[in-house]
Amino acid sequence: EAVVLHRQPGLVERLARLSIERDHSDLALGRTLFQLMTPLEFKDTARQMDRLVLVVDAFTANFPWELMVADEEPLIRKTAVVRQFESLTWRQRVRPAMQMSAYVVGDPSTRDFEKHFKGYAKMPELPGAMDEADLVSKALRQGGFQVEEAIGQSTDGIDVIHKLFQRPYRVVHIAAHGMFEVRPDGGGPETARTGVVLSDGLFLTAAELRQMEQVPDLVFLNCCHLGEMDAG
């Protein structure tokens, strides 16, 4: 069942902008957001819940839901709040991975990236990403996971992709270079790539992860630029 909440166009957007621009907590602003953004029938329930999943679309995801104040403090202080995207593209039959297995990628080779994508410099190594991958692998092994690794500059792009499909994984952890909508030399808009930069002009993208038969419980992606969005 759905409830349509009527509102004045532009009001919540203005309040959201105020909350972003200010460098301190404003309880009055938070209370107004709560009153405007929460359906009337749900206000008392929201005060009593200790866990809350907010199903949002691409527009309402920009609202500062966690800063809403029902009484005397922001909702997030007493309620675990998670945002989940409304999606029209989803897998009808989800097959989870049952084995305690994980795949950890850390600073793989980006060899010849600058040759395939003109105008970009050669990418530097990321020792911090390698350290992160090593620490995560160690922690996962201590937790009983079997870990497949693709760590360091000796790992080329094809190796990274081969290992992704080698077995089902419950956890995939990636720390590497990332790029948003870059086009290979001579390529048009339809050739734009967004994802984890690999060697030889290859990327690891959402398309490859989508083709995994078993869906991981967690995919953690630590890359520059991949939170970027265009105007559309």
N, C-alpha and C positions, 0 to 999 in steps of 0.2 A: 504494500500500500504506500502511496506517495502523498505528501502534503505540499501544496504549492504555497510558498511564502511571498506575499506581495510586498513590494518595497519601493521606496522612492529612488529612481535612477540617479546614480552618482553619489548618494549619501554614504553608503558603506565604503565605496571606493575612496572617498575623501577621508573618512576615519582611518582606513587602512594606511593611507599615505601619511597621515599624522603619526600613526604608531611607528612607522618606519623611520620617519625623520627625527623623532625624539630619542635622546640618548638616556632616558630614564623611564621607569615604570609609571604609568598614569592609571590609577584605579578607576577614575571617573570614565576615562575613555574605554577601559575594559568592560565596565558595567554597561555602557551604551552599546558596545559591540554585542555583548551577550543578549541584551534585550532585543536588538534589531535582527540578529542572525539566527536566533534559536526559535523554532516554532513554539507558539504559546502552549500547546498541549504537551510539550516536551521539556519545558523549563524545570519543573520540579524533579522530573526523572534525571535530567542532566546533573542536578546538584547532588544526587544520591549515588551516582555510578562511580566505581573506582577504575573502570576500564571503558574506553570509548573509541570506536572505530568510525571515522568520518569518511564517507564515500563522496568524493568531490570530483568535479570535472576540471578541465584545464583552466577555466576562468576562476571558479571559486577556490581552487587550490592556492591562489595567491592571497587569500584573506588570512589574517593572523588569528586563526581559530584558538590556538593555545593561550593567547593573551586575554581571552574572554574572562570576565570576573562575574561570577554568579552572586557572591556575597562579599567577602572581605579580601579575597586573594585570587590571583589568576587560577583558572581551571587546572592548569598543568601542575600546580603545586600539590594537588591531592588526587588527580585523575591521570592515569596513563592514557595518553592520546596518540593515536596513530592515524595518519591520512592514507587512504587507499583510493587510487584512481578508478573512476568509472571508465570502463573500456568496452568498445564494440568489437575488439579483436581479442579472442581468447581461445584457449585450447579446450575442446569439448571433453576430452578424456585425459585426465592428468595421471601419468604414471610416475609416482615418486621413486627415487633411488632408495633401496632398502639397506645396502651395504654401508658400513662406516668408512666411506671413502671421500677423499678431497683432492682437488686440483689447485695447485698454487703456482701462479705465474709472477715472476719478478724481473723487471728490467731485461726483457728479451732483446735480441739484436734488432736494430732498426737500420741495418746496413743498406745503403743505396737509396734511402728515402728521398734524399735531395735530388737524385737523378731522375726519379719518376715524377716528382712534384716540384717543378721549377719554381724558383723564387723563395724556396725555403732552405735554411742552413742545415748542415749536418747535425743530427741530434746528439746531444751529449749523453754519456752514461749516467745512470741514476743510482749511485751507491746506496742512497736512503731507501729506494724501492727494493733493492736486493736485501738489505738488512731487514726490512719489513717482511719480505717473503720468507726469509730464513726463520725469523721469530714466529711467524704464523705457522709454518710447517712444524716447528718444534712443539708449539702449543697444541696443535692438532694431534700429533703423534702421542703426546702425553695424555690426550683425551681419548685415545684408543682408535684414532683414524689411521687408515692406510693412505699415504699421501703420494700423489704423483706430482713431480716438480718440473717446471720449465723456468729455470732461474739463471740469469746471467747472459752475457753477450755471445756465448757459444751456442745459444738456442736460437735457431732461425725460425722464420715464420711458419714454414710447413710443419716443423716439429711441434710448434705450439698448437696448431690446428689438429694434427694427428692425435696428440695426447688428449685433446678435448673429447674425442669420440672413442678413446681407447676402452673406457668402461663407464658405468654410471657413477655420478658423483652427487653426494649430498651437499657439499660445500665447494664453491668455486671462488677463489680469492685472486684478484689481479691488481698488481701495482706496476704501472708502466707509463710510457708516453701515450697521450691521447690527442686526437685532432678532431675538429668539427667542420664538416662540409668542405674538405679540400678536394681539388680536382687534379687528376694526373695531367701531365703535359699534353695539351691538345684536346683534352676531354671537355664535353659540354656539361650542362647542369645535371643531366641524367647520370653522369659518372661520379658525382660527388660522394665522397667517403666520410663517414663519421665512425670513430671507434678507436680501438687500441692499435697503435702503430707497431707493425712487425717489419721484418726485413723484406727486401726485394719488391717493395711497393705494395705489400699485402697488409690487410687490416684484420683484426678480430672484431666482428660487429655483432649487433643484436640478431642479425640474420642467422649466423652460425649457432648462437646459443638457442635460438628458437627451434633449430633442427635437432636438438638433443632429444632422444626418445624418452629418457627419464628426466623429469624436471627437478633440478636441485632445490633443496630447502632454502639455500642462501647463495646469492651471487653478490660478492662485495667487489666494487670497482673503484679503484683509487687512481684516477688519471686527470691530467690537466684538461681543461676546456670541455669535458663531456657533459657538464651541467649547463652548457651554453644553449640558447635558443635563438632562432631568428624571429623576425617580427610576426610572421605567420603563426 
